[in-house]
Amino acid sequence: MIKVLHFFKTYYPETMGGIEQVIFQLAEGSAKHGIHAEVLSLSPRGSARNETVGHHVSHRSKLDLQLASTGFSLSVIKDFVELAKEADIIHFHFPWPYMDLVHFATRLRKPTVVSYHSDIVKQKTLLKLYKPLMYRFLSSVDCIVASSPNYAQSSTVLTDFKDKVSIVPYGLDRETYPVPSAEKLEEWKRRVGEKFFLFVGALRYYKGIHFLLEAAEKTGLPVVIVGGGMLEDELKAKAQSSGLDNVHFVGKLPDIDKAALLTLCYALVFPSHLRSESFGISLLEGAMYGKPMISCEIGSGTTYINIADETGLVVPPADPTALAGAMTALWEQPEQAASMGRRAAGRYEQVFRSDSMASAYADIYRELLQPATTQRKVR
């Protein structure tokens, strides 16, 4: 049994973003491949050990300070050392600059893997200060994993480390999603109607929701928005001032309600317009549920999931007119939309299953644990 410690700034149940979902799917799915996975993260609730999340164990250290989306903790250094000593592999999840400091401060000689989830896009000034540390960190680890060939080729950082980059697409396990009852489905039909576009995700600056609202205003088509975040009040105010009674903000929802909306929706719309969106887990959820998709071409994994004119439609970023046109086209061509949804489901089965992701990472772990004289190049 190989013991792996995943290390990231946040985790379930307090935060439920895409990276947390990837870590969860990896931790759950890797057991059948001979991997025992544990997770260490920060929490404002303070320190705790051996909490159960799904079928694996998580640990938390006290969050002392949050600055520029970076969590800091003094106690995590001691916690990391203790937990890492018991692990065979340390699996870092990038970006988190404080993680780099913990890595160098503890000087543990363990094989290391980095899941490179995203370039740093927003904090351009801070990036200039962080870049030397970032490059030293990425130079020091054994393997860097990108989630799509699209992102690996378009990231200037990853191209600088191409000799140690492997590609492992994110994967989801349909069995970890609850099955909504007929009563639950009827409840949501009464609330939002029987035919609608669905967006699922945190309401953040790079998600392009402003452009979705403009597209909804142009088309008058029904849109359901699942999720909360810093921009929630601003977006609701914009929708209200524009008289968008065709847009439903339903906030953060339990998994059973999200599953109900994924089951019911006509198509998934994903207007993220910046490279901070490196992949798009909720876009992948749409594919898993066999839904046609609309996304933007931003040089990331979104168009690795959503193949233009095959599994859905792809439009230029930050272009509400193009987005509105794509929504109208799908709405008025239900047979084509259904065909795209079937192809999306097929692509999920072929490329994006959780077991495929867990198996690929298990191969990487075993490769890194081989003696140096027999170790092949991980790619």
PANU-804453 format. One line per field, with one value per residue: residue number from 1; x, y, z of N, C-alpha, C in turn; residue in one letter. Coordinates in steps of 0.001 Angstrom, whole numbers, plus 500000, padded with zeros to 6 digits. Layout:
REM residues N
n NUM;...
n_px X;...
n_py Y;...
n_pz Z;...
ca_px X;...
ca_py Y;...
ca_pz Z;...
c_px X;...
c_py Y;...
c_pz Z;...
res A;...
//
This chain:
REM residues 379
n 1;2;3;4;5;6;7;8;9;10;11;12;13;14;15;16;17;18;19;20;21;22;23;24;25;26;27;28;29;30;31;32;33;34;35;36;37;38;39;40;41;42;43;44;45;46;47;48;49;50;51;52;53;54;55;56;57;58;59;60;61;62;63;64;65;66;67;68;69;70;71;72;73;74;75;76;77;78;79;80;81;82;83;84;85;86;87;88;89;90;91;92;93;94;95;96;97;98;99;100;101;102;103;104;105;106;107;108;109;110;111;112;113;114;115;116;117;118;119;120;121;122;123;124;125;126;127;128;129;130;131;132;133;134;135;136;137;138;139;140;141;142;143;144;145;146;147;148;149;150;151;152;153;154;155;156;157;158;159;160;161;162;163;164;165;166;167;168;169;170;171;172;173;174;175;176;177;178;179;180;181;182;183;184;185;186;187;188;189;190;191;192;193;194;195;196;197;198;199;200;201;202;203;204;205;206;207;208;209;210;211;212;213;214;215;216;217;218;219;220;221;222;223;224;225;226;227;228;229;230;231;232;233;234;235;236;237;238;239;240;241;242;243;244;245;246;247;248;249;250;251;252;253;254;255;256;257;258;259;260;261;262;263;264;265;266;267;268;269;270;271;272;273;274;275;276;277;278;279;280;281;282;283;284;285;286;287;288;289;290;291;292;293;294;295;296;297;298;299;300;301;302;303;304;305;306;307;308;309;310;311;312;313;314;315;316;317;318;319;320;321;322;323;324;325;326;327;328;329;330;331;332;333;334;335;336;337;338;339;340;341;342;343;344;345;346;347;348;349;350;351;352;353;354;355;356;357;358;359;360;361;362;363;364;365;366;367;368;369;370;371;372;373;374;375;376;377;378;379
n_px 500849;500699;501331;499926;500138;498046;498233;496853;495445;492738;489817;487175;484761;484396;485039;484124;485183;486530;489178;489155;487237;488605;490729;489197;487989;490302;491326;489258;489070;491528;492064;491431;493543;495642;496436;496731;495236;495573;494563;495729;494885;494080;492138;489706;488440;490260;492730;492613;492653;492430;489778;486850;486187;484058;485317;487857;490632;490985;492929;493261;494826;495230;494033;495701;495954;494685;495606;495548;494262;495747;496368;497751;499616;500977;501007;500700;503139;504433;502437;502464;505037;504875;502822;503764;506036;505034;504171;504583;504631;504468;501894;501402;499209;498860;497970;499496;501189;502216;502465;504761;506710;506433;507249;510012;510880;510583;512145;511898;512814;511253;509559;507925;504914;503251;500121;499238;497079;496319;497537;498815;496821;495370;496719;498946;501014;501884;502713;505119;506796;506594;507469;510284;510421;508373;509386;511657;510449;508905;510982;512165;510505;509457;507656;505344;501952;499631;496217;495219;496218;495894;496164;498750;500263;499682;500396;502819;504449;504359;505445;508087;508861;508589;509849;509336;506630;503553;500461;497341;494055;491369;488982;485695;483507;480542;479105;479531;477762;474562;471326;468561;465214;461942;460174;461862;462809;460419;459872;461894;461229;458852;459877;461761;461041;460801;462647;465769;468830;471823;474083;476793;478786;481323;480778;482833;485420;486434;484550;482746;480051;478744;478652;477050;474636;474090;473754;471516;469692;469571;468475;466273;465999;465574;467643;469418;471288;473614;475294;477491;479296;481828;480890;478170;476057;476431;475951;473313;472079;472570;471076;468525;468228;468195;465876;465658;463770;463923;466148;467382;468723;469902;471623;474085;473856;472725;474188;472255;470302;471765;472384;469817;469219;471213;470345;467898;468384;468494;470787;474271;475788;478774;480466;483115;485863;488535;491943;492235;490371;491141;490242;487474;485389;482602;481717;482597;480941;478522;478984;479175;476556;475412;474813;474489;476953;478014;480818;483769;486537;489515;492033;492439;491593;488867;487973;489011;487383;484859;484278;484316;481369;480905;480529;479252;478920;481364;482485;483862;485663;484204;482166;479129;477225;477955;477706;474976;474024;474888;473414;470809;470946;471327;468971;466975;467402;466735;467194;469809;471070;470533;471959;474578;474775;474733;477162;478862;478526;479603;482273;482989;482916;485014;487305;487261;486691;486718;488178;490038;491657;492621;494024;496038;497480;498300;500116;502085;502907;504011;506061;507743;508607;510267;513610;516303;517977;516426;514302;512008;511327;508836;505955
n_py 498798;502117;505171;508342;511810;514443;517918;521002;524342;524528;522502;519995;519879;522569;524205;523942;523808;523424;522327;521115;519176;517600;516610;515160;513210;511885;510931;509245;507462;506217;504115;501534;501098;500503;502612;504587;507404;510583;513845;517124;520323;523853;525543;527824;526918;525747;523327;519811;516256;513303;513289;512073;512034;511228;508197;508451;509944;513133;515979;518949;522154;525090;528022;531002;533466;535215;536253;537899;535702;533670;531345;531371;529709;528903;526557;524581;523830;522158;520172;519278;518177;516008;514422;514029;512503;509979;509367;508056;509437;512877;514930;517791;520604;522999;526413;527731;529795;529759;527089;526408;527592;526077;523619;524055;524875;522638;520639;517927;514778;513389;511681;513803;515147;517455;518707;520780;523144;525649;528575;531566;534269;536651;538158;539966;541770;540738;538303;538852;539176;536694;534913;534017;532239;530466;529293;528070;526239;524617;523628;521970;519797;516397;515602;517208;517694;518316;519105;518945;518646;520997;523060;522619;523220;525888;527315;529453;528973;526160;525298;525915;523882;521531;519066;517674;517438;515766;514561;514310;513956;515442;513558;512212;510405;508947;507536;508800;510809;511825;510292;511944;511973;511336;513135;515199;516097;517027;519098;520957;521442;522832;525123;526293;525681;523517;523503;524720;526653;525850;527037;526173;526873;528694;532138;533964;536284;535443;533872;534853;535616;538049;538423;536313;537133;539338;538018;536509;538542;539436;537229;536298;533764;531070;530861;529169;529734;528298;528511;530427;533342;535980;537826;537638;539353;541633;540616;539745;542183;543409;541752;542262;545017;544977;543748;540939;538514;536002;534788;532773;532881;530530;530032;528447;524937;521812;518611;516840;518501;519899;517772;517180;519433;519239;516926;517751;519971;521658;522317;522928;525929;527712;530312;531153;533359;533887;532716;531781;529903;526861;524369;523358;521933;521779;521955;519526;517944;518469;517134;514525;514099;513990;516311;518902;521460;524860;526810;528908;529772;529771;528862;526851;523937;523829;523624;521198;519489;520251;519808;521699;522021;519354;518162;520304;523901;526391;529589;532931;534454;536650;537786;538647;538724;536676;534564;534670;534035;531370;530151;530534;529074;526400;526118;526258;524056;521224;518482;518409;519385;517319;515260;516236;516161;513386;512679;514082;512666;510237;510980;511670;509090;507854;509413;510911;509611;508973;506754;506383;508652;508197;505815;506625;508452;506677;505133;507074;507578;505051;504925;506952;505885;503882;502522;504769;503882;502295;503770;505046;507742;509864;510670
n_pz 500000;499022;500565;500386;500780;500342;499826;500330;500348;501084;501807;501637;504359;504144;501942;498528;495905;492523;492668;495167;494612;492755;494360;496187;494480;493642;496103;496896;494746;494483;496181;495260;493651;495199;496807;499665;500653;502205;503372;503893;505031;505470;508000;509278;511513;513116;514315;513580;513628;511614;510490;508875;505482;503045;502112;503038;504900;506415;507454;509388;509735;511735;510270;510100;508825;506007;502876;499827;498555;499606;502077;505351;507905;511027;512527;510636;509606;511481;511574;508935;508712;510518;509398;506803;507198;507527;505048;501700;499345;498550;497626;496114;495559;493265;492478;495443;497197;499857;500382;498941;500532;502874;501907;501385;503904;505519;504406;503653;502443;500228;497546;495194;493872;491812;491234;488777;488811;487868;486140;487707;487504;488161;490228;489273;490011;492484;491543;490252;492428;493576;491653;491499;493728;493029;490649;491668;493380;491572;490085;491915;492456;491665;489659;487526;486997;484523;483632;481093;477638;476239;478156;479098;476847;476419;478638;479814;481954;482342;479931;480349;481955;480590;480336;482633;482816;482994;481555;482897;482684;484560;486464;487100;489285;488712;490582;492996;493058;494163;493518;492458;493746;492266;493356;494164;491693;490561;492315;491636;488991;489307;490457;488637;486058;483128;481074;480647;480698;482442;484869;486908;489659;491543;492146;490772;489674;487202;485983;484159;484450;484256;481500;480783;481917;480301;477872;478495;478749;476117;474805;476269;477237;479615;482486;484968;487836;489797;492824;494974;496149;496091;494234;494238;495273;493692;491104;491312;491732;489279;487598;488569;488097;485370;484856;484655;484750;483814;484776;487306;490419;492547;494585;496791;496870;498332;497497;496432;495355;493442;491765;490879;489309;487371;486162;485085;483398;480191;478799;479518;480426;480250;480866;481439;481109;481414;481883;484426;484793;484499;483752;484417;486249;486676;484089;483161;484721;483455;481012;481982;482742;480295;478792;476320;475753;476301;475938;476377;474259;475678;475706;477520;479553;479091;476465;475948;477212;476138;472934;470077;468186;468367;470984;471913;471770;471049;471918;471414;474180;476688;475149;474847;472797;471000;472767;473330;470779;470527;472572;471629;469249;470160;471617;469713;468178;469055;468447;467475;469770;471594;470380;470619;473391;473840;472655;474338;476732;475949;475526;478119;479304;477951;478468;480879;483313;486825;487692;485689;486006;488638;488246;486459;488057;490047;488615;488181;490841;491534;489687;490599;492954;492287;492272;491567;489549;487935;487289;485046;482799;483878;482181
ca_px 500000;501434;500694;500057;499593;497655;498414;496268;495033;491347;489254;485827;483475;484263;485072;483711;485552;486980;490375;488715;486566;489648;491388;488226;487871;491561;491430;488254;489258;492858;492187;491409;494832;496671;496885;496063;495365;495119;494559;495999;494481;493915;490740;489494;487910;491354;493367;491955;493240;491685;488365;486455;485510;483805;485942;489257;490904;491531;493459;493284;495624;494554;494297;496024;495862;494343;496069;495634;493831;496746;496232;498991;499437;502210;500896;500708;504508;504603;501489;502932;506208;504442;502044;504592;506970;504330;503766;505585;504589;503809;501173;501061;498212;499303;498872;499382;502574;502679;502849;506148;507537;506398;508073;511436;511168;510603;513269;511653;513300;510226;509124;506911;504093;502466;499017;499280;495677;496099;498478;498376;496360;494859;497673;500118;502098;502404;503368;506498;507537;506525;507987;511526;510090;507570;510259;512504;509593;508590;512243;512583;509617;509803;506727;504278;500850;498623;494951;494889;497312;495635;496732;500198;500863;499441;500934;504239;505158;504491;506373;509444;509145;507935;510509;508818;505162;502690;499072;496319;492778;490520;487935;484610;482832;479101;478567;479634;476695;473285;470259;467388;463927;460953;459619;462852;462797;459188;460038;462682;460458;457911;460598;462525;460560;461251;463677;466567;470289;472325;475465;477158;480143;481494;480577;484130;485701;486795;483488;482027;478600;478220;478376;475888;473442;473824;473228;470151;468858;469396;467700;465075;465942;465701;468965;469507;472662;473876;476581;477621;480643;482018;480163;476760;475173;476594;475300;471863;471644;472582;469924;467302;468140;467915;464577;465852;462966;464239;467356;467124;469860;469414;472618;474754;472848;473181;474508;471062;469629;472598;472185;468494;469289;472016;469479;466785;468714;468529;472195;475127;476469;479979;481016;484417;486522;489947;492693;492095;489568;492072;489614;486023;484791;481153;481551;482751;479707;477529;479271;478841;475094;474959;474229;475277;477626;478513;481972;484578;487895;490467;493310;492565;490969;487426;487742;489417;486141;483815;484827;483442;480457;480784;479843;478593;479350;482444;482397;484946;485422;483754;481379;477744;476464;478259;477128;473538;473799;475050;472268;469652;471139;471037;467563;466087;467747;466770;467769;471259;471487;470511;473070;475795;474769;475136;478598;479529;478520;480572;483628;483215;483217;486287;488467;487171;486217;487577;489089;491141;492533;493285;494964;497188;498286;498934;501296;503108;503437;504873;507256;508626;509116;511260;515011;516750;518650;515440;513178;511802;510889;507399;505373
ca_py 500000;503378;506235;509638;512962;515585;519158;522175;525357;524341;521194;519704;520322;524031;524766;522890;524224;522406;521634;520227;518040;516744;515907;514188;512098;511144;510217;508178;506492;505604;502966;500283;500978;500279;503901;505127;508859;511488;515242;518169;521654;524865;525804;528809;526202;525263;522056;518537;515123;512074;513449;511244;512673;510093;506997;508722;510738;514479;516669;520396;523012;526366;529147;532188;534701;535066;537446;537697;534326;532737;531074;531212;528995;528487;525174;523603;523347;520998;519136;518740;517329;514775;513602;513687;511437;508705;509201;507675;510464;514143;515400;519197;521129;524351;527334;528147;530182;529369;525680;526389;527901;524912;522602;524334;524989;521322;519904;516491;514091;512454;511934;514859;515364;518693;518917;522191;523393;526907;529694;532711;535205;537931;538917;540153;542426;539779;537232;539256;538908;535259;534096;533271;531122;529527;528540;527206;525148;523718;522968;521022;518639;515318;515501;518204;517120;519231;518400;518817;519076;522399;523953;522429;523878;527337;527925;529792;528340;524730;525063;526000;522639;520499;517777;516943;517560;514684;514974;513428;514686;515263;512571;512171;509127;509191;506884;509698;511809;511231;510180;512659;511290;511956;514286;516277;516626;517806;520323;521922;521827;523877;526348;526925;525272;522212;523641;525875;526557;525763;527346;525731;527281;529852;533394;534639;537272;534849;532971;535451;535641;539305;538215;535417;537938;540113;537084;536174;539701;539474;536083;536025;532341;530818;530482;528897;529926;527621;528868;531695;533889;537397;538666;537258;540512;542483;539983;539789;543571;543639;541043;542958;546310;544700;543105;539584;537524;534690;534301;532318;532627;529607;529958;527164;523902;520462;517796;516235;519519;520121;516621;517318;520448;518667;515958;518410;521095;521445;522421;523596;527096;527906;531492;531598;534110;534093;531469;531279;528686;525987;523125;523479;520700;521737;521641;518075;517382;518522;516037;513281;513989;513903;517586;519747;522502;526084;527322;529897;529384;530565;528171;525994;522634;523867;523109;519796;518809;520597;519871;522580;521437;517907;517982;521572;525068;527167;530981;533774;534901;538023;538212;538265;538524;535320;533648;534658;533311;529942;529716;530477;527976;525141;526116;526079;522809;520214;517210;518590;519509;515985;514507;516728;515639;511972;512623;514547;511544;509268;511479;511493;507685;507489;510223;511684;508871;509083;505621;506623;509619;507551;504834;507335;508959;505525;504806;508091;507322;503858;505279;507768;505076;502941;502966;505721;503193;501659;504684;505614;509132;510013;511606
ca_pz 500000;498929;501336;499721;501498;499524;500589;499670;501317;501505;501482;502140;503813;504231;500594;497604;494561;491587;493138;496237;493990;492171;495456;496704;493542;493697;497373;496908;493675;494408;497079;494494;492965;496200;497342;500852;500527;503250;502921;504887;504560;506514;508351;510352;512682;513930;513975;513901;512930;511333;510173;507744;504350;502168;502652;503337;506099;506201;508622;509168;510591;511963;509374;510893;508043;504590;502170;498377;498277;500136;503495;506115;509163;511698;512996;509540;509369;512357;511145;507660;508968;511173;508464;505644;507575;507391;503653;500708;498296;498870;496443;496255;494625;492906;493173;496839;497484;501189;500262;498499;501696;503762;501261;501589;505333;506164;503814;503669;501247;499777;496166;495174;492683;491839;490292;488400;488500;487149;486219;488510;486481;488653;491047;488403;490748;493449;490800;490002;493652;493871;490553;491808;494616;492255;489742;492483;493853;490470;489700;492952;492572;490746;488532;487455;486235;483990;483443;479675;476750;475889;479160;479139;475691;476392;479850;479678;483059;482089;478815;480891;482679;479793;480489;483794;482818;482541;481346;483454;482756;485733;486285;488072;489486;488777;491775;494149;492938;494577;492518;492986;493655;491375;494073;494109;490326;490393;493101;490874;487798;489725;490794;487551;484743;482643;480055;481046;480705;483810;485239;488257;490008;492413;491409;490856;488635;485913;485527;483032;484684;483710;480074;480728;482178;479089;476878;478912;478423;474662;474308;477051;477555;481055;482985;486403;488292;491070;493411;495671;496073;496364;493281;494220;495439;492512;489959;491546;491521;487833;487026;488983;487410;483961;484768;484137;485469;483242;485428;488671;491294;493573;495635;497021;497076;498666;496324;495852;494544;492260;490886;490265;488254;486287;485490;484399;482524;478743;478402;480485;479867;481054;480185;481962;480036;481727;482054;485791;484621;483797;483296;484481;486769;486452;482666;483095;485270;482381;480092;482671;482717;478912;478374;475417;476521;475676;476673;475655;473895;476449;475691;478698;479417;478804;475116;475931;477592;475181;471583;469286;467193;468590;472267;472230;471003;471648;471473;471929;475554;476964;473989;475142;471558;470543;473747;473082;469534;470793;473371;470740;468298;470844;472036;468555;467489;470126;468012;467463;471160;472195;469797;471264;474754;473806;472386;475564;477669;475443;475772;479563;479578;477345;478868;482117;484470;488004;487788;484750;486659;489768;487710;485900;489171;490697;487801;488459;492184;491503;488920;491428;494055;491781;492462;490541;488443;487051;487108;483720;482784;484026;481225
c_px 500886;500654;500994;499417;499312;497708;497863;495693;493620;490883;487833;485859;483335;484253;484843;483974;486063;488197;490024;488029;487573;490351;490471;488134;489129;491656;490454;488611;490570;493000;492240;492702;495985;497235;496058;496296;494831;495304;494851;495657;494402;492427;490657;488924;489012;491826;492509;492617;492191;490176;488045;485710;485300;484352;487433;489380;491455;491979;493419;494183;494939;494994;494521;495758;495530;494734;496233;495356;494820;496557;497590;498681;500793;502155;500982;502113;504773;503691;501954;504104;505767;503709;502895;505585;506348;503964;504927;505745;503915;503194;500690;500015;498453;498154;498468;500783;503088;503094;504314;507088;507588;507293;509556;511804;511323;511693;513100;512116;512321;509939;507935;506227;503352;501363;498947;497882;495460;497334;497940;498072;496071;495926;498986;501296;502734;503140;504835;507372;507649;507274;509292;511269;509316;508449;511200;511704;509331;509846;512601;511728;509933;508918;505663;503192;499875;497374;494526;496094;497147;496344;498248;500899;500730;499962;502419;505065;505397;505430;507828;509851;508635;508574;510012;507288;504508;501272;498154;495019;492054;489444;486906;484027;481341;478492;478663;478583;475364;472276;469007;466107;463020;460361;460575;462885;461567;459262;460797;461985;459474;458629;461189;462046;461213;462367;464476;468051;470753;473781;475671;478582;480157;481397;481816;484372;485922;485692;482622;480525;477976;477837;477191;474599;473080;473248;471798;469199;468577;468427;466364;464953;466189;467089;468880;470978;472800;475243;476522;479038;480652;481187;478654;475834;475229;475847;473782;471314;471595;471371;468624;467138;467824;466574;464624;465074;463146;465500;467048;468446;469364;470447;473343;473697;473481;473375;473264;470319;470435;472426;470833;468531;470158;471203;468460;467206;468754;469969;472955;475831;477592;480775;482371;485269;488004;490613;492764;491240;490394;491402;488092;485348;483289;480828;481656;481531;478595;477724;478869;477334;474526;474294;475103;475816;477947;479658;482736;485961;488882;491819;493532;491836;489493;487124;488441;488219;485088;484429;483842;482681;480355;480026;479097;479115;480412;482424;483600;484635;484946;482955;479923;476900;476690;477660;475622;473208;473904;473876;471029;469749;470826;469552;466634;466379;467862;467379;469298;471789;471540;471658;474400;475900;475200;476635;479404;479611;479522;482003;483963;483637;484612;487483;488435;486606;487240;488592;490278;492148;493320;494336;496224;498082;498978;500184;502433;503739;504414;506175;508255;509239;510092;512669;515467;517365;517677;514291;513130;511317;509378;506900;503870
c_py 501254;504453;507592;510721;514080;516844;520324;523103;525162;522939;521088;519571;521838;524705;523638;523297;523076;521637;520666;518983;517068;515941;514822;512965;511243;510301;509048;507069;505737;504352;501650;500057;500836;501544;504255;506636;509574;512919;516153;519519;522597;525109;526886;528161;525676;523887;520868;517453;514046;512275;512627;512085;511580;508832;507203;509678;512106;515053;518165;521084;524368;527414;530395;533494;534368;536365;537121;536244;533272;532582;530848;530530;528640;527010;524158;523069;522097;519849;518469;517785;515982;513852;513151;512582;510057;508399;508735;508746;511705;514677;516831;519601;522632;525093;527581;528522;529759;527899;525550;526624;526726;523804;522818;524393;523625;520408;518384;515864;512986;512709;512894;514959;516680;518606;520409;522568;524667;527789;530716;533848;536588;538773;539130;540797;541468;538639;537571;538981;537415;534404;533374;532062;530055;528663;527618;526000;524132;522993;521843;519762;517626;515250;516579;517644;518217;518434;518287;519212;520529;523331;523832;523171;525395;528056;528207;529178;526860;524432;525168;524718;521427;519121;516994;517016;516302;515226;513907;514227;514426;514222;512630;510765;509396;508601;507769;510796;511173;511203;510859;511859;512004;513198;515475;516915;517485;519126;521380;522330;522941;525200;527057;526546;523985;522303;524902;525578;526599;526204;526857;526185;528441;531127;534266;535481;536660;533983;533563;535565;536952;539130;537260;536192;538786;539228;536690;537317;539757;538388;535894;534570;532110;530297;530273;528949;529339;528042;530196;532202;535386;538287;538444;538466;541430;541921;539984;541192;543902;542978;541760;544272;546138;543998;541677;538565;536121;534080;533978;532081;531737;529369;528628;526129;522613;519647;517222;517229;519855;518986;516694;518317;519973;517650;516653;519376;520689;521423;523128;524756;527499;529072;531985;532181;534366;532753;530997;530018;527705;524758;523253;522195;520649;521527;520124;517368;517390;517399;514700;513032;514005;515158;518265;520937;523712;526590;528297;529330;530301;529865;527272;524688;522656;523311;521767;518931;518991;520807;520620;521799;519918;517627;519251;522674;525833;528569;531765;534228;536346;538612;537791;538050;537123;534284;533535;533872;531803;529401;529564;529294;526632;525023;525760;524795;521663;518884;517290;518680;518138;515132;514938;516202;514180;511839;513113;513421;510473;509694;511390;510060;507302;508163;510674;510924;508945;507957;505777;507593;508956;506547;505504;507903;507822;505093;505786;507845;506140;504131;506031;506979;504004;503439;503825;505021;502567;502580;505222;507052;509202;511059;511379
c_pz 500000;499683;500695;500583;500503;500390;499766;500736;501846;501132;502026;503667;503739;502865;499596;496160;493720;492063;494261;495672;493382;493265;496018;495789;493536;494968;497427;495915;493697;495264;496309;493708;493962;496805;498576;500861;501761;502763;504104;504286;505751;506775;509424;511611;513579;513527;514368;513079;512677;511220;508925;506719;503311;502805;502940;504514;505709;507536;508332;510204;510677;510948;510223;510145;506603;503890;500692;497991;498749;501635;504134;507443;509739;512056;511871;509259;510199;511905;509850;507869;509543;510192;507277;505959;507395;505941;502782;499630;498856;497583;496700;495208;494451;492211;494628;497295;498856;501219;499851;499682;502671;503210;501538;503070;505992;505620;503881;502355;500869;498299;496152;493814;492867;490796;490022;487904;487690;487208;487219;487543;487049;489348;490292;489142;491740;492749;490527;491223;493921;492851;490881;492705;493851;491354;490518;492980;492741;489972;490663;493005;491475;489511;488650;486542;485825;483637;481985;478836;476336;476863;479222;478012;475728;477628;479670;480799;482752;480919;479269;481622;481912;479952;481697;483896;482264;482377;481937;483551;484076;485427;487403;488133;489662;490057;493019;494113;493312;493429;493069;492795;492655;492026;494031;492719;490086;491146;492301;489571;488142;489970;489580;486148;484276;481598;480354;480833;482154;483881;486662;488534;490976;491582;491590;489612;487264;485312;484411;483213;484195;482235;479886;480975;480958;477989;477214;478616;476928;474179;475009;477464;479052;481429;484488;486803;489688;491578;494129;495535;496244;495450;493312;494308;494218;491301;490105;491306;490033;487172;487352;488231;485929;483767;484260;484962;484889;483847;486887;489398;492432;494674;495704;497385;497596;497392;495658;494964;493301;491260;490178;489108;487087;485482;484603;483299;481048;478240;479506;479796;480809;480457;480696;480844;480285;482033;483502;485796;483810;483210;483266;484933;486525;484972;482472;483682;484226;481380;480706;482655;481293;478394;477322;476189;475658;476541;475796;475346;474610;476544;476886;478458;479103;477420;474895;476340;476501;473798;470693;468219;467299;469880;472689;471332;471777;471051;471979;473350;475615;475809;474189;473885;471007;471482;473551;471814;469729;471595;472500;469776;468941;471170;470875;467779;468498;469701;467990;468894;471833;471674;470415;472685;474803;473549;473596;476587;477242;475699;477267;479859;479071;478005;480324;483318;485610;488070;486840;485349;487795;489295;487171;487002;489911;489935;488062;489827;492166;490757;489789;492579;493600;492106;491294;489335;487465;486723;485696;483872;482878;483046;481153
res M;I;K;V;L;H;F;F;K;T;Y;Y;P;E;T;M;G;G;I;E;Q;V;I;F;Q;L;A;E;G;S;A;K;H;G;I;H;A;E;V;L;S;L;S;P;R;G;S;A;R;N;E;T;V;G;H;H;V;S;H;R;S;K;L;D;L;Q;L;A;S;T;G;F;S;L;S;V;I;K;D;F;V;E;L;A;K;E;A;D;I;I;H;F;H;F;P;W;P;Y;M;D;L;V;H;F;A;T;R;L;R;K;P;T;V;V;S;Y;H;S;D;I;V;K;Q;K;T;L;L;K;L;Y;K;P;L;M;Y;R;F;L;S;S;V;D;C;I;V;A;S;S;P;N;Y;A;Q;S;S;T;V;L;T;D;F;K;D;K;V;S;I;V;P;Y;G;L;D;R;E;T;Y;P;V;P;S;A;E;K;L;E;E;W;K;R;R;V;G;E;K;F;F;L;F;V;G;A;L;R;Y;Y;K;G;I;H;F;L;L;E;A;A;E;K;T;G;L;P;V;V;I;V;G;G;G;M;L;E;D;E;L;K;A;K;A;Q;S;S;G;L;D;N;V;H;F;V;G;K;L;P;D;I;D;K;A;A;L;L;T;L;C;Y;A;L;V;F;P;S;H;L;R;S;E;S;F;G;I;S;L;L;E;G;A;M;Y;G;K;P;M;I;S;C;E;I;G;S;G;T;T;Y;I;N;I;A;D;E;T;G;L;V;V;P;P;A;D;P;T;A;L;A;G;A;M;T;A;L;W;E;Q;P;E;Q;A;A;S;M;G;R;R;A;A;G;R;Y;E;Q;V;F;R;S;D;S;M;A;S;A;Y;A;D;I;Y;R;E;L;L;Q;P;A;T;T;Q;R;K;V;R
//
